[in-house]
Amino acid sequence: MSQHHHSHTQQSILQTTNQPPTGYRTLQADVIVIGASLGGTLGALAAARQGLKVILTEPTDWIGGQLTSQAVPPDEHRWIEKGIGAPGTFIEFRERVREYYRLNYPLTEEALENPILNPGNGWVSRLAHEPKIALQVLEDMLAVYLNTGRIEVLYHTEPVEAVTAHDEIVSVTVRHTGDCDSRYSTLIGTYYLDGTDEGDLLELSGTEYVSGAESKSQTNEPHALDEAEPLDMQSITHVAAVDYIEGGDFTIDKPEQYEYWKAYKPSFSEYPILSWYATDANDTSKLKEFTLFPNEQGVTSLWDYRRIVDPAIWTEQLSAEVSLLNWAMNDYYAGPVTGVPLQERLPNLESARQLTLSLVYWLQTEAPRLDGGKGYPGIRLRGDILGTEDGLAKSPYIRESRRIKGMYTINEHDVSKELRGEQGIKRYEDSVGIGSYSLDLHPTVKTHRTFYIPNYPFEIPLGSLIPVRVKNLLPACKNISMTQIAGGCYRLHPVEWNIGEAAGYLAAYAIANELTPQEVYASSEHVSRYQELLTHRGVQLHWPEEVEKEVLQPPQS
């Protein structure tokens, strides 16, 4: 007897009628990847490289999630330029981005010869670059599979229903929101990867999951809440791209919610959100002063933080500098967007957009300048950089997802430098990849907690990818089995990339060996054979000894 699972936020299209809707079609593939986030995209690529037919869905018209439609330059760690601490394909991606600039942009001799070229010279990343270039490179990496039909991408497509039976997904129905003949398609596959940023397929398929904040009694983590709060998720940010034209006036119409945001004061600050004071990342109990541009006064400038175009390294003057607004001032923590009804979700998504537009308007009209004046009217929204008309990213940057209940749950004890102490990096026999990033939680929407806990580099245990019950669904994004606090460090680009790739190869391994992921996980022989496949495909499973030794060194005073 098959059961239907419906998201409570989306009424099933099949509930109102027994007849399939018009323009209804069925598509089949070995692997169905719902959501072309960075992890979803890599899950599709990995499965295709193993000879499988893949259908990949994407709500926008850009694959690549964080790197592209959400406009977040890659956040990495200090070993990345040595080619350590990320899958080989991610290292290759970085080199291809640099090569793209060398081949196609009028770079100076010095820039051309710089092996660690940083196209935007932003300081958030050693590789701050335009989202369009990330998109181009990802499409190039998938090109042979896209052009031969092994990967089919359905753009402007979102999941609306999953049908399940006997602990398996039978099919997923998707709605096409763009212009096309069929309004709906039913996708049938052997495996389903959830590559959505919010774990949408977990909800639709009735897969056991956790969301928001766990309690101390559940996880025993020092930073957990006393009581679980499933809607207390991290803030989202709707990124914008801007340039600055000295003497210009590009002031936008005053945003509808501007007065609200101008008066909005976070519970952890004595200043309004639209001010130059924000939480200091190195000590979240303190506030730090920022300003817009680099200056002699020693005030930290935000302009070059996420600068993605730096014409100073070009021989032709074709553009002004372009920077991305993804700052403390447009972190939206006034309400949740995941796991709430549409009548709550949609206004919160709109308010996140309004907050970013309000930040732009504030910068143009009221932001205090170091010279005593106010406002920078020369700030101009650059939608062309993000493929949009309004200058905002196609999708908001979502930091936190629903997370599967898995065979192993990663928690604060596994990654916190303080808690692990002299034990150093935690090793897992079943590791499927590695990464490093602080346990960085942006203000959450209910309690407004925020932390920045120093980490040890970490591994990704296979157990965190294996659902406790459902046999043919795998998490491919920020939706592996981990606590909210651990999720603060497993959510960044190289790690999400690695998770997606590991999920794609796991689906392929399971299909080739006629096993479920649970059966692979239960057999040390299969785990090591699957790990051999990962290693063969360039995935690093453990941190090298030199890094282990380095992180245990006392800091140089």
C-alpha positions in Angstrom: 0.0 0.0 0.0 1.7 3.2 -1.0 1.4 6.3 1.2 1.5 9.8 0.0 3.4 12.5 1.8 2.6 16.1 1.3 4.4 19.1 2.5 2.0 21.1 4.7 3.1 24.3 2.9 2.3 23.1 -0.6 -1.1 21.5 -1.3 -0.7 18.5 -3.5 -1.7 19.0 -7.0 -3.3 15.5 -7.0 -5.6 16.0 -4.0 -8.1 18.1 -5.9 -8.5 15.8 -8.9 -8.2 12.2 -9.7 -7.2 13.1 -13.3 -3.5 13.9 -13.9 -3.2 17.7 -14.6 -2.9 18.8 -18.3 0.6 18.6 -19.8 1.6 15.9 -17.3 4.6 13.8 -18.3 6.8 11.1 -16.7 10.6 11.2 -16.9 12.9 8.4 -15.8 16.6 8.3 -14.9 18.9 6.3 -12.6 19.4 9.2 -10.3 17.0 12.1 -9.7 18.7 15.1 -8.1 16.2 17.6 -6.6 17.9 21.0 -6.4 21.0 22.1 -8.3 22.7 23.6 -5.3 26.5 23.3 -5.3 26.1 19.9 -3.7 23.2 18.9 -6.0 25.2 19.9 -9.1 28.2 17.8 -7.9 26.0 14.9 -7.0 24.7 14.9 -10.6 28.3 15.1 -12.0 29.5 12.2 -9.8 26.7 9.9 -10.8 27.1 10.8 -14.5 30.8 10.1 -14.3 29.9 6.6 -13.1 27.8 6.0 -16.2 24.4 6.8 -14.8 21.6 8.8 -16.4 20.7 11.8 -14.2 17.9 14.3 -14.0 18.8 17.5 -12.1 16.1 20.1 -11.2 16.7 23.7 -10.4 14.2 26.4 -9.3 16.2 29.2 -11.1 18.0 29.2 -14.4 21.4 28.9 -12.9 22.9 25.7 -11.4 25.5 26.1 -8.6 23.6 27.5 -5.6 26.0 29.3 -3.2 28.5 30.1 -5.9 26.1 31.4 -8.5 22.4 32.0 -7.9 23.1 33.0 -4.2 26.3 35.0 -5.0 28.6 33.9 -2.2 32.3 33.8 -3.1 33.9 30.5 -1.9 34.7 30.5 1.8 37.7 28.3 2.4 40.6 27.5 4.7 44.3 28.2 4.8 45.4 24.9 3.2 43.4 25.3 0.0 46.1 26.8 -2.1 48.3 23.7 -1.4 45.6 21.6 -2.9 44.8 20.1 0.5 41.4 19.9 2.2 38.9 19.7 -0.7 38.0 17.2 -3.4 40.2 17.2 -6.5 37.3 18.5 -8.6 37.0 21.5 -6.3 40.7 22.3 -6.7 40.2 21.9 -10.4 37.2 24.3 -10.3 39.4 26.9 -8.6 42.1 26.6 -11.3 39.6 26.7 -14.1 38.2 30.0 -12.7 41.7 31.5 -12.7 42.3 30.2 -16.1 39.1 31.7 -17.4 40.2 35.1 -16.3 43.7 34.6 -17.8 42.2 33.6 -21.1 39.4 36.0 -21.4 40.1 39.2 -19.3 42.7 41.9 -20.1 44.9 41.1 -17.1 48.2 42.9 -16.4 51.5 40.9 -16.7 51.7 40.7 -12.9 48.1 39.3 -12.6 48.7 36.9 -15.5 51.8 35.5 -13.8 50.2 35.2 -10.4 49.6 31.5 -9.7 47.2 32.4 -6.9 45.3 35.1 -8.8 42.4 36.5 -6.8 40.2 38.2 -9.6 38.3 40.5 -7.2 41.0 40.9 -4.6 38.3 40.5 -1.9 39.6 39.4 1.5 36.7 36.9 2.3 38.3 34.4 -0.1 41.5 33.8 -2.0 39.3 33.4 -5.0 36.7 36.2 -5.0 35.2 36.1 -8.5 32.0 36.8 -10.4 29.1 34.4 -10.0 28.7 34.2 -13.8 32.2 32.8 -14.1 31.5 30.2 -11.5 28.4 29.3 -13.6 30.4 29.1 -16.8 33.1 26.8 -15.2 30.5 24.5 -13.6 28.7 24.2 -17.0 32.0 23.4 -18.6 32.7 20.7 -16.1 29.3 19.2 -16.8 29.4 19.9 -20.5 30.1 16.5 -22.0 27.3 15.0 -19.9 24.9 17.8 -20.6 25.6 17.7 -24.4 25.2 13.9 -24.6 22.0 13.9 -22.6 23.4 11.9 -19.7 22.5 14.8 -17.4 19.3 16.6 -18.1 18.7 19.8 -16.3 15.1 20.9 -15.7 15.3 24.7 -14.9 12.5 26.7 -13.2 11.4 23.5 -11.6 10.5 22.7 -7.9 9.3 19.6 -6.1 5.7 19.5 -5.0 5.1 15.9 -4.0 6.8 12.6 -3.2 5.1 9.2 -3.3 6.7 6.6 -1.0 6.2 2.9 -0.3 8.1 0.4 1.8 10.7 2.9 3.1 11.5 4.1 -0.5 10.7 7.0 -2.7 8.6 5.8 -5.7 8.4 9.1 -7.5 8.7 12.9 -7.1 6.3 15.2 -8.9 7.8 18.6 -9.9 6.1 21.8 -11.0 7.6 23.8 -13.9 7.3 27.5 -13.1 8.8 28.8 -16.3 7.3 28.8 -19.8 7.0 25.2 -21.0 4.4 22.9 -22.4 4.1 20.7 -19.3 3.1 22.2 -16.0 4.1 19.1 -14.1 6.4 16.1 -14.5 6.7 12.9 -12.5 10.3 11.9 -12.0 11.1 8.2 -11.4 14.5 7.0 -10.4 16.4 4.3 -8.5 18.0 6.9 -6.2 16.9 10.4 -5.2 19.4 13.0 -4.0 18.2 16.0 -2.0 20.3 18.9 -3.3 17.9 21.6 -2.1 19.2 24.3 0.2 16.4 23.6 2.7 16.1 19.8 2.6 12.7 20.1 0.8 12.8 16.5 -0.3 13.2 15.3 3.3 9.9 17.0 4.2 8.0 15.9 1.1 9.1 12.2 1.4 8.5 11.9 5.1 12.2 11.2 5.7 13.1 11.6 9.4 14.8 14.9 10.0 15.8 17.5 12.5 15.6 21.3 12.0 16.7 24.4 14.0 18.3 24.1 17.4 18.6 20.9 19.4 18.6 20.8 23.2 21.4 20.0 25.6 19.7 16.8 26.7 19.6 15.7 23.0 23.2 16.4 22.0 25.1 17.1 25.3 26.7 20.1 23.5 27.9 23.0 25.7 26.4 25.5 23.3 23.1 23.8 22.7 19.9 25.4 24.0 18.2 24.1 27.2 15.1 23.3 25.1 15.0 22.3 21.5 13.6 25.0 19.1 13.1 23.6 15.6 12.4 27.0 14.1 15.4 28.7 15.6 17.5 28.6 12.4 20.3 30.8 11.2 19.6 34.0 9.4 19.4 34.1 5.6 21.0 36.8 3.5 19.7 38.1 0.2 22.9 39.2 -1.5 23.2 42.3 -3.8 25.9 43.4 -6.2 26.9 47.0 -6.4 29.6 49.3 -7.9 30.5 52.8 -7.0 30.7 55.7 -9.5 32.3 58.8 -7.9 30.0 61.8 -8.5 27.1 59.7 -9.7 23.6 59.5 -8.2 21.9 56.1 -8.4 19.7 56.5 -5.4 16.9 53.9 -5.6 13.3 54.6 -4.6 12.9 54.4 -0.9 12.2 50.7 -0.1 8.7 50.0 1.3 10.1 48.6 4.6 13.0 51.2 5.0 11.6 53.0 8.0 11.1 49.6 9.8 14.6 48.4 9.1 16.1 51.8 9.9 14.6 51.5 13.4 15.2 47.8 13.9 17.6 47.1 16.7 19.0 43.5 17.2 18.6 42.2 20.7 22.4 41.8 21.0 23.3 45.4 19.9 22.8 48.9 21.1 22.9 50.1 17.5 20.3 49.7 14.8 20.9 46.9 12.2 21.6 49.6 9.6 24.7 51.1 11.3 28.5 50.7 11.0 28.5 48.6 14.2 28.3 44.8 14.0 29.3 41.8 16.0 33.0 41.1 15.9 33.5 37.7 14.3 36.5 36.9 16.6 34.5 37.7 19.7 30.8 37.7 19.2 30.2 39.3 22.6 31.8 42.5 21.3 30.8 45.0 18.6 33.2 46.3 16.0 33.1 49.5 13.9 33.2 49.2 10.1 33.0 51.7 7.3 32.6 51.5 3.5 35.9 52.2 1.9 39.6 51.5 2.8 40.9 54.5 4.8 43.8 55.9 6.7 42.0 55.8 10.1 42.3 52.1 10.5 38.5 51.4 10.4 37.8 48.0 8.8 36.3 48.6 5.3 33.6 46.3 4.0 33.9 47.3 0.3 36.9 45.1 -0.4 35.6 42.3 1.9 33.5 40.7 -0.9 34.9 42.6 -3.8 34.6 40.4 -6.9 35.7 42.8 -9.7 39.0 44.6 -9.3 39.9 46.5 -12.5 43.2 47.5 -11.0 44.5 44.1 -12.4 43.2 44.9 -15.9 45.0 46.7 -18.7 41.8 48.2 -20.0 39.5 50.4 -17.9 36.2 48.6 -18.6 34.4 48.6 -15.3 34.3 50.0 -11.8 35.0 47.8 -8.8 32.1 45.5 -7.9 31.4 44.3 -4.4 28.8 42.0 -3.0 26.6 43.0 0.0 26.6 40.1 2.3 27.2 41.8 5.6 26.0 41.7 9.2 23.6 44.5 8.2 21.6 42.4 5.8 21.5 39.1 7.8 17.8 38.5 8.1 16.8 37.0 11.5 13.4 38.5 12.0 11.7 35.1 11.2 12.1 31.6 9.7 11.6 30.7 6.1 12.0 26.9 6.4 9.4 24.6 7.8 6.7 27.3 8.1 3.5 27.8 6.1 3.7 29.8 2.9 1.8 32.7 4.5 4.7 33.0 6.9 7.5 32.0 4.5 6.7 34.4 1.7 6.6 37.6 3.8 9.9 36.6 5.5 11.6 36.0 2.1 10.2 39.4 0.9 11.4 41.1 4.2 14.9 39.7 3.6 14.9 41.3 0.2 13.6 44.5 1.7 16.3 44.5 4.3 19.0 44.3 1.5 17.3 47.1 -0.5 17.1 49.1 2.7 20.8 48.6 3.2 21.5 49.9 -0.3 19.3 52.9 0.2 20.9 53.6 3.6 24.4 53.4 2.1 23.2 55.8 -0.7 21.5 58.4 1.6 22.4 58.1 5.3 25.5 56.0 6.0 27.9 58.1 8.0 31.1 58.8 6.2 34.5 59.1 7.9 34.8 62.7 6.5 31.7 63.7 8.6 29.3 63.6 5.6 26.4 61.2 4.9 25.6 58.8 2.2 27.2 57.5 -1.0 24.8 58.2 -3.9 27.3 56.8 -6.3 26.5 53.3 -5.1 24.8 51.5 -8.0 23.0 48.2 -8.1 24.4 45.8 -10.7 21.8 43.3 -11.7 23.8 42.3 -14.8 26.4 40.8 -12.5 23.9 38.5 -10.9 21.6 37.8 -13.9 18.7 39.8 -12.4 16.9 43.1 -13.1 16.9 44.3 -9.5 20.5 43.8 -8.6 19.8 41.2 -6.0 20.8 37.5 -6.3 18.4 35.1 -7.9 18.0 33.3 -4.6 18.7 34.1 -0.9 21.7 32.6 0.7 20.3 29.9 3.1 22.7 28.9 5.8 20.8 26.1 7.4 18.7 23.2 6.1 16.5 20.5 7.5 19.0 17.7 8.4 18.4 13.9 8.1 18.3 11.7 11.1 21.3 9.5 10.1 23.3 6.6 11.3 25.8 9.0 12.8 25.2 12.6 13.9 28.2 15.0 13.9 28.2 17.4 16.9 30.1 20.1 18.6 32.3 17.6 20.4 33.6 16.2 17.0 34.9 19.6 15.7 35.4 22.1 18.5 39.1 22.9 19.1 38.4 23.6 22.8 36.5 20.3 23.3 38.9 18.1 21.4 42.0 19.7 22.9 45.1 17.5 22.5 43.1 14.8 20.7 43.4 17.0 17.6 41.5 16.1 14.4 38.8 13.5 14.8 39.3 10.6 12.5 36.4 8.4 11.2 37.1 5.0 9.7 34.3 5.7 7.3 35.3 9.2 6.2 34.1 10.3 2.8 35.9 13.7 2.7 37.4 16.5 4.6 37.0 20.3 5.3 37.7 23.0 7.7 35.8 26.1 8.9 34.8 27.5 12.2 31.6 26.6 14.0 30.2 29.9 12.7 26.5 30.5 13.5 24.9 33.7 12.2 22.2 35.2 14.5 19.3 32.7 14.7 15.7 33.8 14.1 14.2 33.0 17.5 17.0 33.4 20.2 19.3 35.6 18.1 22.2 33.5 19.3 25.4 33.9 17.3 28.8 32.2 17.8 32.2 31.7 16.2 33.8 28.7 17.9 37.4 27.8 16.7 37.5 24.4 15.0 39.9 21.6 14.2 39.9 20.5 10.5 37.3 17.8 10.2 36.2 14.7 8.2 32.8 13.8 6.9 31.7 10.4 8.2 29.7 8.2 5.9 27.2 7.6 8.7 26.1 11.2 8.4 24.9 10.6 4.8 22.9 7.4 5.6 19.2 8.0 6.6 18.0 5.8 9.5 15.1 4.4 7.4 14.6 5.6 3.9 16.6 3.4 1.5 16.9 5.4 -1.7 17.3 9.0 -0.6 20.7 10.6 0.1 21.4 14.1 1.4 23.6 16.1 -1.1 23.9 19.5 0.5 23.8 21.0 4.0 21.3 18.3 5.0 23.5 15.6 6.3 23.0 14.2 9.9 24.6 16.9 12.1 23.6 19.2 14.8 22.9 22.9 14.2 26.2 23.8 15.9 28.2 21.4 13.8 26.3 22.6 10.7 27.9 26.0 11.3 31.1 24.5 9.8 29.9 21.9 7.3 27.9 24.5 5.3 30.6 26.1 3.3 31.4 25.7 -0.4 34.1 23.0 -0.5 32.4 20.8 2.1 29.0 21.1 0.4 30.7 20.2 -2.9 32.3 17.2 -1.2 29.0 16.0 0.4 27.3 16.2 -3.0 30.0 14.3 -4.7 30.1 11.6 -2.0 26.3 11.2 -2.3 26.5 10.9 -6.2 29.2 8.2 -6.0 27.4 6.4 -3.2 24.2 6.2 -5.3 26.3 4.8 -8.2 28.1 2.3 -5.9 24.9 1.1 -4.4 23.3 0.7 -7.9 26.3 -1.2 -9.2 26.4 -3.6 -6.3 22.6 -3.9 -5.9 22.8 -2.7 -2.3 21.1 0.0 -0.2 23.3 2.7 1.3 22.4 1.1 4.7 23.9 -2.2 3.5 27.0 -0.5 2.2 27.4 1.2 5.6 27.0 -2.0 7.5 29.8 -3.8 5.6 33.4 -2.7 6.3 34.4 -4.4 3.0 31.9 -2.3 1.0 32.8 0.9 2.9 36.4 0.5 2.0 35.6 -0.4 -1.7 33.4 2.7 -1.9 36.2 4.8 -0.3 38.6 3.4 -3.0 36.2 4.7 -5.6 36.2 8.2 -3.9 40.0 8.2 -3.7 40.2 7.2 -7.3 38.0 10.1 -8.1 40.2 12.6 -6.3 38.3 12.9 -3.0 40.6 13.3 0.0 39.5 11.2 3.0 41.8 12.2 5.8 43.9 15.2 6.6 47.6 14.7 6.0 49.9 14.3 9.0 51.6 17.7 8.4 48.2 19.4 9.0 47.5 17.3 12.1 50.8 18.3 13.6 50.4 22.0 12.6 47.0 22.4 14.3 48.3 20.9 17.5 51.2 23.5 17.7 50.7 26.2 20.3 50.0 29.5 18.6 53.1 31.7 17.9 53.0 34.7 20.2 
